[in-house]
Amino acid sequence: MIRRGRAWLTAQDRSVRLIVQAGLLVGVLFTAWIWKQTWAVHRLTRGVGDTWFHTADGKRWFRLDEQRQDVPLARITPYLQQAFIAVEDHRFYVHPGLDPIGLGRAVYRNTMTGRSEGASTITQQLARTLFLSNRKSYTRKLREAILSVQLELQLSKAQILELYLNRIYLSAGVYGVEPMARRVFGKPAESLSLAESAFIAGLARAPAALSPWSNLPRALERSHVVLARMREAGFITDADQRAARRARLRVRPYEPTSTASDAYARAYIRQLFRDTLGGDHPPEWRVDTTIVAPLQEAADRVVREGLGRFGKRDLQAALVAMDPDTGDVLALVGGRDPAKYPFNRATRSRRQPGSAFKPLLFAAALEQGFSPVSILDGLDAITPQGPDEWAPENSTGQTAPALTLRAALIESNNRAATVLQQRVGTRRVMRVAGDAGLRDLPNVPSLSLGTGLVTPLELTTAFAMFPNGGRSVRPRGILRILDEDGSVAFTNPVVRENVIAPEVAYQMVSMLQDVVDRGTASDARRMGVRFAVGGKTGTTDDFKDAWFVGFSSSLVVGVWVGFDQPATIGREAYGARYALPIWSDFMRRAARVRPPGAFDRPSGLREETLCRVSYKRPVASCPVYTEYLKRGDASPDQLCPVHKGTLRQQVTRTIEGWTAGLARKIRGLFH
């Protein structure tokens, strides 16, 4: 019994020691963590740094706030200080960083109504803006609370308010009240009137939704709420409130945050950053992007020079260059002049792709058992379809009665695309296109001709599945974000999903290579593109949009040309005339940065030598090419009827023709 008791006491002692040791370890780690937060706040007394974006090679590119204008609190009108305090944190001067009253009310209302209500003080907002991401977790909430208390312990209320007013995000890429006052009203923050101060303070609640340049009525409505809160807080009188509500505010026209030649790419990356971290503006963070500086410089140049050759002042273009294997956005241009035309067409302009959509249709067909040499017949007898009695026409006005898939894609035959959509089924086409990144497409008979709406970024992303083996990728502009200590605050892994079989993807690569070698995009060879590429032109009705989307083994690049308000670009403004030259110029320059190679051919394909005119078994004088057929694809069983062969081949061809004719007659009798 004594031994058992001693053994039990020994085990108990070990457990107690383990608990004590674990408690000490937790205490040490917690103390170190508290010290880390304390030191982070202390560094604010020496000034606040800025977040820098880096290009793919690790070099500094641009700051998050290129318009930054920090000013002392004395140079910010008391109206503006009071407006923010009234609407964001009216107990700012009495709480210790956390507001127990506001927190208790928020918890009660959240419990009773089920609706989420925040209770963040100005100090908490500053802590979140300077040190934290917007990822919601209990750890983040705890760190926010500790940082808020540390801010109150180490800084005065005036210092906290000054930092807050200089760092808060207010809309359109603008941080801080000084640059916002100059952008909106053309005056410094110390000169703002009561009405103007309430207007700017109101933007903080929802900078995107209340932007003065996109939603002025709601911004004005919000400013009236701010004035009412200022009256309730005793900052202004009833007469002041009434006068301010009657004041007519004159908002200056929008000006882009950056006027650099690569401003469209910067705006795209900034928006991704905000989508990740909200409107927060942390100091001394690092953002690693996917942008390759030499490619971005080349993209800016070819768009500017390409549009200059056309001599149409308001004609616009967009270019997106992407790594087809990862989805990394390597270069992006959204227009001809970011200072004059800040709208980013590469990511925001939704236009019809025209025939540039056809590769998605043909990929869906190959996935359903068609081959590149499957015959589409009856092309000269298409009847109108759909409720609008729509029927396709080819741009040349000529109609062949039958074409192979390869020939139809090479010449971009509209009737063949329509027949193919009927045979494959619209829903299957929409599913493949949707999996590749083109969503919200219309379920209409004309879908095969590109009557849906897409952005250049979306269409370029969809084409990535052809050179990468049949997988969709997600566009990726930011690789990771590091906080001021070098810890990873956000990482963005590559996302791929299988859409079409690798064999189908390679068949599409082969067919799209033919489009460049001897089809609608053959001028690319004359323009100096000598290496292996594939792609597809696109032109919409009345020549309102011109496209070319193409790829090498290392790049997929999309180019769109058109007017912002859809209008005819010009006479015979085909994609080959307007978009292809810009694409070709870029690809030639890009090849020096990302050298292209041969496309990877999967092992599940067999090679067949066929006539490149008739797509039949070749005879002696046929020009030939190599066709790639997947498992289940039938090989052509007839000899070429176009070219002259040997005597034996001619006899064989005659017999084949007689046999085929007899078979047709027999089928006609039974029909």
VENZIZI-V396490 format. One record per pair of residues at least 24 apart in sequence whose ideal C-beta (glycine too) atoms are under 8 Angstrom apart, sorted by the first residue. I is the first residue (numbers start at 1). GAP is how many residues later the second one is. Records with the same first field share a line. If there is no record, write none. Layout:
I = GAP, GAP
This chain:
34 = 112
36 = 449
37 = 94, 106, 109, 110, 113
38 = 112, 116
40 = 91, 107, 444, 445
41 = 106, 109, 110, 113, 114
42 = 112
44 = 86, 107, 110, 111, 119
45 = 109, 110
48 = 82, 115, 118, 119, 235
49 = 234, 235, 435
50 = 233, 234
51 = 222, 230, 231, 232, 233, 234, 235, 236
52 = 233, 234, 235
53 = 213, 216, 220, 234, 236
54 = 232, 233, 234, 235
55 = 234, 236, 237, 238, 241
56 = 232, 233, 234, 235, 236, 237, 272, 274
57 = 235, 236
58 = 230
59 = 234
61 = 205, 228, 230, 232
62 = 196, 198, 204
64 = 111, 206, 209, 217, 223
65 = 110, 111, 216
66 = 191, 192
67 = 106, 107, 108, 112, 116, 190
68 = 107, 108, 111
69 = 107, 109, 110, 113
70 = 96, 106, 108
71 = 95, 107, 117, 118, 119
72 = 90
73 = 85, 88, 89, 92
75 = 103, 113, 114, 115
76 = 86, 89, 101, 102, 113, 114
77 = 112, 113, 114, 115, 120
79 = 113, 114, 115, 118, 119
80 = 85, 97, 101, 109, 112, 117, 120, 121
81 = 80, 84
82 = 115, 148, 151, 153, 154
83 = 114, 115, 117, 118, 119, 143, 147, 152
84 = 38, 77, 80, 81, 117, 120
85 = 37, 76, 148, 150
86 = 115, 140, 143, 144, 146, 147, 149
87 = 114, 115, 117, 118, 138, 139, 142, 143
88 = 34, 37, 113, 116
89 = 31, 32, 33, 34, 36
90 = 139, 142, 143
91 = 30
92 = 29, 30, 31, 65, 69
93 = 64
95 = 26, 28
96 = 53, 56
97 = 24, 26, 27, 48, 51, 52, 54, 55
98 = 25, 26, 47, 50, 51
121 = 27
122 = 38, 39, 42
123 = 25, 28, 29, 37
124 = 24
125 = 39, 43
126 = 25, 34, 37, 38, 41
127 = 24
128 = 152
129 = 35, 38, 39, 40, 150, 151, 152, 153
130 = 33, 37, 150, 151, 152, 153
131 = 151, 352, 353
132 = 148, 150
133 = 143, 144, 147, 348, 356, 357
134 = 142, 143, 144, 146
135 = 355
165 = 24
167 = 114
168 = 36, 111, 113
169 = 35, 38, 105, 109, 110, 111, 112
170 = 30, 33, 34, 37
171 = 32, 36, 37, 39, 40, 41, 42
172 = 35, 39, 41, 82, 85
173 = 84, 85, 94, 97
174 = 83
175 = 106
183 = 69, 72
184 = 28, 67, 68
185 = 64, 65, 66, 67
186 = 66
193 = 51, 54
194 = 33, 42, 46, 49, 50, 53
195 = 28, 32, 49, 50, 52, 54
196 = 53
198 = 25, 26, 28, 29, 32, 46
199 = 24, 27, 50
201 = 25
202 = 24
207 = 72
212 = 39
213 = 38, 40, 41
216 = 35
220 = 29
254 = 88
255 = 87
256 = 82, 83, 86
258 = 80
259 = 79, 80
260 = 78
261 = 36, 39, 43, 77
262 = 34, 35, 38
263 = 75, 76, 79
264 = 68, 69, 70, 71, 74, 80, 82
265 = 26, 31, 66, 67, 68
267 = 67, 71, 75, 77
268 = 61, 64, 66, 76, 78, 79, 209
269 = 208, 209
271 = 76
272 = 205, 206
273 = 205, 208
276 = 202, 205, 214
277 = 204, 212, 213
282 = 201, 202
283 = 201
284 = 200
285 = 196, 197, 198, 199, 204
286 = 195, 196, 200
287 = 191, 193, 194, 195
288 = 190, 191, 192, 193, 194
289 = 188, 189, 190
290 = 33, 38, 39, 40, 186, 187, 188, 189
291 = 38, 39, 40, 41, 186
292 = 38, 39, 301, 302
294 = 299
295 = 26, 35, 36, 295, 298, 299
296 = 34, 35, 36
298 = 33, 288, 291, 292, 295
299 = 32, 33, 34, 287
300 = 33
301 = 288
302 = 280, 283, 284, 287
303 = 30, 33, 279
304 = 32
305 = 280
306 = 275, 276, 279
307 = 29, 254, 275
309 = 272
310 = 260, 268
312 = 257, 258
314 = 249, 250
315 = 246, 247, 248, 254
316 = 25, 29, 245, 246, 247, 248
317 = 28, 242, 243, 244, 262, 265
318 = 27, 28, 31, 138, 240, 241, 242
319 = 27, 137, 238, 239, 240, 263, 264, 267
320 = 26, 136, 137, 140, 237, 238
321 = 139, 234, 235, 236, 265, 269
322 = 138, 139, 142, 151, 153, 233, 234, 235
323 = 231, 232, 233
324 = 139, 140, 141, 142, 143, 144, 149, 227, 230, 231, 232
325 = 139, 143, 148
326 = 147, 150, 168
327 = 134, 137, 146, 147, 148, 149, 167, 168, 169
328 = 148, 149, 151
329 = 128, 146, 147, 148
330 = 225, 264
332 = 125, 145
341 = 223
343 = 221
345 = 111, 215, 219
346 = 109, 110, 111
347 = 108, 109, 110
348 = 107
349 = 106, 107, 211, 215
350 = 103, 104, 105
351 = 102, 103, 104, 189, 194, 209, 211, 215
352 = 98, 99, 100, 101, 102, 188, 192, 193
353 = 97, 99, 101, 106, 185, 187, 192, 194
354 = 95, 96, 184, 185, 186, 191, 193, 221
355 = 57, 59, 62, 94, 95, 165, 181, 182, 183, 184, 220
356 = 94, 103, 180, 181, 182, 191, 192, 193, 219
357 = 76, 81, 90, 91, 92, 93, 95, 97, 102, 181
358 = 51, 54, 59, 90, 91, 92, 178
359 = 50, 104, 107, 149, 153, 177
360 = 69, 72, 73, 76, 78, 102
361 = 56, 59, 60, 63, 68, 86, 87
362 = 43, 47, 58, 146, 149
363 = 69, 102, 103, 137, 141, 142, 145
364 = 60, 64, 65, 67, 68, 69
365 = 40, 55, 58, 59
366 = 39, 134, 138, 141, 142, 264
367 = 61, 65, 133, 134, 137
368 = 56, 60
369 = 263
370 = 35, 50, 54
371 = 34, 136, 258, 259, 262, 263
372 = 32, 33, 34, 135, 138, 139, 255, 256, 257
373 = 31, 32, 33, 237, 242, 254, 256, 260, 263
374 = 30, 31
375 = 27, 28, 29
376 = 26, 27, 28, 29, 32, 40, 43, 44, 47
377 = 24, 25
378 = 24, 41
379 = 24, 34, 36, 37, 40
380 = 35
382 = 33, 36, 37
385 = 33, 37, 60
386 = 58, 59, 60
390 = 55, 56
392 = 25, 26, 54, 57
395 = 144, 179
404 = 211
405 = 106
406 = 105, 108, 209, 221
407 = 208
409 = 102, 103, 105, 106, 110, 127
410 = 101, 104, 105, 108, 109, 110
411 = 108, 109
412 = 103, 107, 108, 124, 125
414 = 35
417 = 31, 32
418 = 27, 28, 30, 31
420 = 28
421 = 24, 26, 27
432 = 67, 68
433 = 29
435 = 37, 62, 64
436 = 25, 26, 29, 36, 63
437 = 24, 25, 35, 37
438 = 24
450 = 88, 90
456 = 102, 103, 104
457 = 101
459 = 88, 90, 99
460 = 89, 96, 97, 98
463 = 72, 86, 87, 88, 93, 95
464 = 87, 92
465 = 34, 35, 40
466 = 39, 42, 43, 46, 68, 85, 90
467 = 38, 42, 67, 84, 85, 86, 89, 132
468 = 28, 37
469 = 33, 36, 37, 131, 133
470 = 28, 29, 30, 31, 32, 34, 35
471 = 25, 26, 27, 28
472 = 24, 25, 26, 27
501 = 103, 129
502 = 100, 102
503 = 99, 101, 102, 125, 127, 128
504 = 126
506 = 93, 94, 95, 96, 99, 122
507 = 98, 121, 123
508 = 26
509 = 25, 90
510 = 24, 117, 118
512 = 24, 38, 39
514 = 111
516 = 34
518 = 94
520 = 54, 55, 56
521 = 27, 29, 55, 59
523 = 53, 57, 58, 61
524 = 26, 56, 59, 60, 63
527 = 53, 54, 57, 58, 61
528 = 56, 60
529 = 55, 58, 59
531 = 60, 65
532 = 64, 65, 66, 67
533 = 54, 63
535 = 48
537 = 37, 38, 39, 42, 43
538 = 37, 41
539 = 34, 35, 36
542 = 26
543 = 25, 26, 27, 28, 29, 30, 31
544 = 24, 25
545 = 24
546 = 27, 28, 29, 31, 32, 33
547 = 28, 32
548 = 27, 28, 31, 32, 34, 35
550 = 33, 37
552 = 35, 39, 44
553 = 43, 44, 45, 46, 47
554 = 40, 41, 42, 43
555 = 32, 35, 39, 41
557 = 26, 29, 30, 33
559 = 24, 27
601 = 27
604 = 26, 27
605 = 24, 25
608 = 27, 28
610 = 26
611 = 29, 31, 32
613 = 27, 29, 30
614 = 26, 27, 28, 29
616 = 24, 25
618 = 25
619 = 24, 25, 26, 27, 30, 34
620 = 24, 25, 26, 29
621 = 24
